[in-house]
């Protein structure tokens, strides 16, 4: 398969690169994103491309625009879901549909510059299985940018895996990583951590993240918080350990207060109502301990519930330029290029 405008010798096989673009209500960016990717690959005669756009059931003209583009370019493949399954699950489906020797994830708003693709491919060629973008600067404002950086460092600190700091989803992954991602059926995946935890040779590439030129962010505070919770719970047992520590501390505090009560009662003769102090202390401590344990255990039980559900795979409503309609998550194999 050859993308438009790419020329080269027919005797020399060219390397297929999958470019993965999750999209939701990006009518102002989707055409520009496609054209920018094509322009980059016109300067890479040794590579062919396929662009896989996962449309999270956009309600604007995103999908009709993709239909028009896909009709002209068979290298553009589109997966439209039956509903919005969220950013991470949409992205996982794209990874599992990729048929290239490597895959590069790129946001549709182009805040992560496609112009870095040649540099990523160079680093990949010399033997790195993962090339991830390190956000040197952010366009989110001082408060949000500071919170992001603080979160990255916090997750890296508590994680049992080695997670790079200030890294988003902009990355290149080798085919070996794609093979491992075929096996993932997580209902609440945290891909940046999952890929980092796989190991292999990984290297960072610093860049300045640009601001949006069209439309607004499709990642509101609620989604950010949800992603943050997934990042913590998917890569650390610290919350459970904190529950154990909290229970121990509260138990010791209860013993200390009981000792103070007995000293005051027996030595200093303080006239407290019989049983009042003891009952109050034990009641409050029991409520506190139960609240802590139930809250944290509830997060893990909720994830077990999602994993146990039979309908955890995104439902594909429409596909463009795929050879047949199949479950992309089940097998992850597409027709040959």
C-alpha positions as CSV (number, residue, x, y, z in Angstrom):
1,X,0.0,0.0,0.0
2,X,1.2,3.4,-0.9
3,X,-0.1,6.8,0.3
4,X,-0.8,9.6,-2.1
5,X,2.2,11.5,-3.3
6,X,4.8,9.0,-2.1
7,X,7.2,7.9,-4.8
8,X,10.1,5.4,-4.8
9,X,11.5,2.4,-6.4
10,X,9.2,-0.6,-6.7
11,X,12.2,-2.9,-6.2
12,X,12.9,-1.7,-2.7
13,X,10.3,-2.7,-0.1
14,X,9.3,0.2,2.0
15,X,8.5,0.1,5.7
16,X,4.9,0.5,6.7
17,X,4.2,2.9,9.5
18,X,0.8,3.1,11.2
19,X,-0.2,6.6,12.4
20,X,-2.9,6.4,15.1
21,X,-5.3,9.3,15.5
22,X,-8.1,9.2,18.1
23,X,-10.8,11.8,17.4
24,X,-13.9,13.2,18.9
25,X,-15.8,16.2,17.4
26,X,-12.7,17.4,15.6
27,X,-14.3,18.7,12.4
28,X,-12.0,21.8,12.6
29,X,-8.9,19.7,12.8
30,X,-9.3,16.3,11.1
31,X,-8.6,17.5,7.5
32,X,-5.6,19.5,8.6
33,X,-4.3,16.6,10.6
34,X,-4.6,14.2,7.7
35,X,-2.9,16.7,5.3
36,X,-0.1,17.3,7.7
37,X,0.7,13.6,8.2
38,X,0.7,13.1,4.4
39,X,3.0,16.0,3.9
40,X,5.5,14.6,6.4
41,X,5.5,11.2,4.7
42,X,6.1,12.7,1.3
43,X,9.5,13.6,2.7
44,X,10.1,10.0,3.8
45,X,10.6,8.0,0.6
46,X,11.6,4.8,2.5
47,X,8.3,4.6,4.3
48,X,4.7,3.9,3.5
49,X,1.9,4.9,5.8
50,X,-1.5,3.9,7.0
51,X,-3.5,6.4,9.0
52,X,-6.0,4.8,11.5
53,X,-8.5,7.3,12.9
54,X,-10.7,6.0,15.7
55,X,-13.9,8.2,15.8
56,X,-15.5,8.1,19.3
57,X,-18.9,8.6,17.8
58,X,-18.5,12.3,17.0
59,X,-21.7,14.3,16.8
60,X,-20.3,16.9,14.4
61,X,-19.0,16.6,10.8
62,X,-15.9,14.6,11.8
63,X,-17.0,11.3,10.3
64,X,-18.5,12.7,7.0
65,X,-15.2,14.5,6.5
66,X,-13.3,11.3,7.1
67,X,-15.5,9.5,4.6
68,X,-14.6,12.0,2.0
69,X,-10.9,11.7,2.7
70,X,-11.0,7.9,2.9
71,X,-12.8,7.7,-0.5
72,X,-9.7,9.4,-2.1
73,X,-7.0,7.7,-0.1
74,X,-7.1,3.9,0.8
75,X,-4.3,4.5,3.2
76,X,-6.7,6.3,5.5
77,X,-8.6,3.8,7.6
78,X,-11.4,4.9,9.9
79,X,-13.1,3.1,12.9
80,X,-16.3,4.7,14.2
81,X,-17.6,3.4,17.5
82,X,-21.3,2.9,18.3
83,X,-20.8,5.3,21.2
84,X,-18.1,7.3,23.0
85,X,-15.9,4.6,24.7
86,X,-13.4,7.1,26.1
87,X,-9.9,8.2,24.9
88,X,-7.9,5.3,26.3
89,X,-10.1,2.5,25.0
90,X,-10.3,4.2,21.6
91,X,-6.6,4.4,21.5
92,X,-6.1,0.8,22.5
93,X,-8.4,-0.3,19.6
94,X,-6.2,1.7,17.2
95,X,-3.1,0.0,18.5
96,X,-4.7,-3.4,18.0
97,X,-5.7,-2.5,14.5
98,X,-2.3,-1.3,13.4
99,X,-0.5,-3.5,10.8
100,X,2.7,-1.4,10.4
101,X,6.2,-2.3,11.5
102,X,5.8,0.4,14.0
103,X,3.0,2.7,15.1
104,X,2.9,6.4,16.1
105,X,0.2,7.9,18.1
106,X,-0.8,11.5,17.4
107,X,-3.6,13.6,18.7
108,X,-5.9,15.1,16.1
109,X,-5.5,18.7,17.4
110,X,-1.8,18.5,16.4
111,X,-0.6,19.8,19.7
112,X,2.0,17.1,19.3
113,X,4.0,18.1,16.1
114,X,3.9,15.5,13.3
115,X,7.2,17.1,12.1
116,X,9.0,15.0,14.8
117,X,8.0,11.8,13.1
118,X,11.2,11.6,11.0
119,X,13.3,12.0,14.2
120,X,11.3,9.3,15.9
121,X,11.8,6.9,13.0
122,X,15.6,7.6,13.2
123,X,15.7,6.6,16.9
124,X,13.6,3.6,16.1
125,X,15.9,2.5,13.3
126,X,18.9,2.5,15.6
127,X,17.3,0.0,17.9
128,X,14.8,1.6,20.3
129,X,11.4,-0.2,20.6
130,X,9.7,2.9,22.2
131,X,10.3,6.5,21.4
132,X,8.2,8.8,23.6
133,X,7.8,12.5,23.5
134,X,8.8,14.5,26.6
135,X,6.7,17.7,27.1
136,X,9.3,20.4,27.7
137,X,6.6,23.1,27.8
138,X,2.8,23.1,28.0
139,X,0.2,25.5,26.7
140,X,-2.3,24.7,29.5
141,X,-1.7,27.7,31.8
142,X,0.5,27.8,34.9
143,X,-1.9,26.0,37.3
144,X,-2.9,23.1,35.0
145,X,0.6,22.7,33.7
146,X,1.9,22.6,37.3
147,X,-0.7,20.1,38.3
148,X,0.2,17.9,35.3
149,X,3.9,17.9,36.1
150,X,3.2,17.2,39.8
151,X,0.9,14.3,38.8
152,X,3.6,12.8,36.5
153,X,6.1,12.9,39.3
154,X,3.7,11.5,41.9
155,X,2.8,8.5,39.7
156,X,6.4,7.9,38.8
157,X,7.3,8.0,42.5
158,X,4.6,5.6,43.8
159,X,4.7,3.2,40.8
160,X,6.3,-0.2,41.0
161,X,7.2,0.3,37.3
162,X,9.7,2.8,35.8
163,X,7.4,5.6,34.4
164,X,9.0,8.5,32.6
165,X,8.1,12.0,33.8
166,X,6.2,14.6,31.7
167,X,5.3,12.1,29.0
168,X,1.8,11.9,27.4
169,X,0.6,9.7,24.6
170,X,2.8,11.0,21.8
171,X,5.0,8.0,21.1
172,X,6.3,5.5,18.6
173,X,6.1,1.8,19.4
174,X,7.8,-1.1,17.7
175,X,5.9,-4.1,16.3
176,X,6.9,-6.1,19.3
177,X,5.0,-3.8,21.5
178,X,2.0,-4.0,19.2
179,X,2.0,-7.7,19.5
180,X,1.9,-7.5,23.3
181,X,-0.9,-4.9,23.1
182,X,-3.0,-7.4,21.1
183,X,-3.3,-9.4,24.3
184,X,-4.7,-6.5,26.4
185,X,-8.4,-6.6,27.3
186,X,-8.3,-4.1,30.2
187,X,-11.6,-2.3,30.5
188,X,-9.8,0.8,32.0
189,X,-6.4,0.8,30.3
190,X,-3.7,3.3,31.1
191,X,-1.6,3.0,28.0
192,X,1.3,5.3,28.7
193,X,2.0,3.3,31.9
194,X,1.3,0.0,30.3
195,X,3.7,0.6,27.5
196,X,6.4,2.0,29.8
197,X,6.1,-1.1,32.0
198,X,6.7,-3.5,29.1
199,X,10.4,-2.6,29.1
200,X,12.6,-3.0,26.0
201,X,14.7,-0.1,24.9
202,X,12.9,3.2,25.4
203,X,14.2,6.7,24.8
204,X,12.7,10.2,25.2
205,X,12.5,13.0,22.7
206,X,11.9,16.5,24.1
207,X,9.6,18.9,22.4
208,X,7.4,22.0,23.1
209,X,3.7,21.2,23.0
210,X,1.7,23.6,20.9
211,X,-1.6,25.1,21.6
212,X,-4.9,24.3,19.9
213,X,-5.7,26.3,16.7
214,X,-9.2,25.0,16.2
215,X,-11.9,23.9,18.7
216,X,-11.7,23.3,22.4
217,X,-10.3,20.5,24.5
218,X,-12.2,17.3,24.4
219,X,-10.5,16.3,27.7
220,X,-12.4,18.0,30.5
221,X,-11.4,18.0,34.2
222,X,-13.6,15.0,34.9
223,X,-11.7,13.0,32.2
224,X,-8.4,14.2,33.5
225,X,-9.3,13.1,37.1
226,X,-10.5,9.7,35.8
227,X,-7.2,9.2,33.9
228,X,-5.3,10.2,37.0
229,X,-7.1,7.6,39.1
230,X,-6.5,4.9,36.5
231,X,-2.8,5.8,36.4
232,X,-2.5,5.5,40.2
233,X,-4.5,2.3,40.6
234,X,-3.2,0.5,37.6
235,X,0.5,0.9,38.6
236,X,0.6,0.9,42.4
237,X,-0.6,-0.9,45.5
238,X,0.1,2.3,47.5
239,X,-3.6,3.0,48.1
240,X,-4.2,-0.4,49.7
241,X,-1.0,0.0,51.7
242,X,-2.2,3.4,52.9
243,X,-5.4,1.9,54.0
244,X,-3.5,-0.7,56.1
245,X,-1.2,2.0,57.5
246,X,-4.2,4.3,58.3
247,X,-5.9,1.4,60.1
248,X,-2.8,0.8,62.1
249,X,-2.3,4.4,63.0
250,X,-6.0,4.9,64.0
251,X,-5.8,1.7,66.1
252,X,-2.8,3.0,67.9
253,X,-4.5,6.3,68.4
254,X,-7.5,4.6,69.9
255,X,-5.3,2.7,72.4
256,X,-3.6,6.0,73.3
257,X,-6.9,7.8,73.9
258,X,-8.1,4.8,75.9
259,X,-5.0,5.0,78.1
260,X,-5.5,8.7,78.6
261,X,-9.1,8.1,79.6
262,X,-8.1,5.4,82.1
263,X,-5.4,7.6,83.6
264,X,-7.8,10.5,84.0
265,X,-10.5,8.3,85.4
266,X,-8.4,6.2,87.8
267,X,-5.6,8.5,88.9
268,X,-7.0,12.0,88.6
269,X,-10.6,11.1,89.3
270,X,-12.2,12.8,86.4
271,X,-16.0,12.4,86.5
272,X,-16.8,11.4,83.0
273,X,-20.1,9.6,82.3
274,X,-19.7,5.9,82.5
275,X,-18.9,4.5,79.0
276,X,-19.3,7.8,77.2
277,X,-15.7,8.4,76.3
278,X,-15.0,4.8,75.4
279,X,-18.0,4.5,73.3
280,X,-17.4,7.7,71.5
281,X,-13.8,6.9,70.7
282,X,-14.5,3.5,69.4
283,X,-17.4,4.6,67.3
284,X,-15.5,7.4,65.6
285,X,-12.5,5.3,65.0
286,X,-14.6,2.4,63.6
287,X,-16.4,4.8,61.2
288,X,-13.1,6.3,60.0
289,X,-11.5,2.9,59.4
290,X,-14.5,1.6,57.5
291,X,-14.8,4.7,55.4
292,X,-11.1,4.5,54.4
293,X,-11.2,0.8,53.6
294,X,-14.5,0.8,51.8
295,X,-13.5,3.8,49.6
296,X,-10.2,2.3,48.4
297,X,-11.4,-1.3,48.1
298,X,-14.4,0.0,46.2
299,X,-12.0,1.4,43.5
300,X,-10.4,-2.0,43.0
301,X,-13.7,-3.9,43.2
302,X,-15.1,-1.5,40.6
303,X,-12.3,-2.4,38.2
304,X,-12.8,-6.1,38.8
305,X,-16.4,-5.6,38.0
306,X,-15.5,-3.9,34.7
307,X,-13.1,-6.7,33.8
308,X,-15.7,-9.3,34.5
309,X,-18.4,-7.7,32.3
310,X,-18.9,-9.6,29.0
311,X,-19.3,-6.4,27.0
312,X,-15.9,-4.7,27.6
313,X,-14.9,-4.5,23.9
314,X,-15.8,-1.3,22.0
315,X,-18.5,-1.9,19.4
316,X,-17.5,-0.7,15.9
317,X,-20.4,1.0,14.1
318,X,-18.6,1.7,10.8
319,X,-15.2,1.0,9.2
320,X,-13.6,2.6,6.1
321,X,-10.9,1.0,4.0
322,X,-10.6,-2.1,6.2
323,X,-10.9,-5.4,4.2
324,X,-13.7,-6.8,6.3
325,X,-15.7,-6.1,9.4
326,X,-14.2,-8.0,12.3
327,X,-13.7,-7.6,16.0
328,X,-10.6,-5.5,16.1
329,X,-10.0,-6.1,19.8
330,X,-10.4,-9.9,19.6
331,X,-7.7,-10.8,17.1
332,X,-6.1,-7.6,16.2
333,X,-5.3,-8.9,12.7
334,X,-6.2,-7.0,9.5
335,X,-5.9,-8.0,5.9
336,X,-2.4,-7.8,4.4
337,X,-1.3,-4.5,2.9
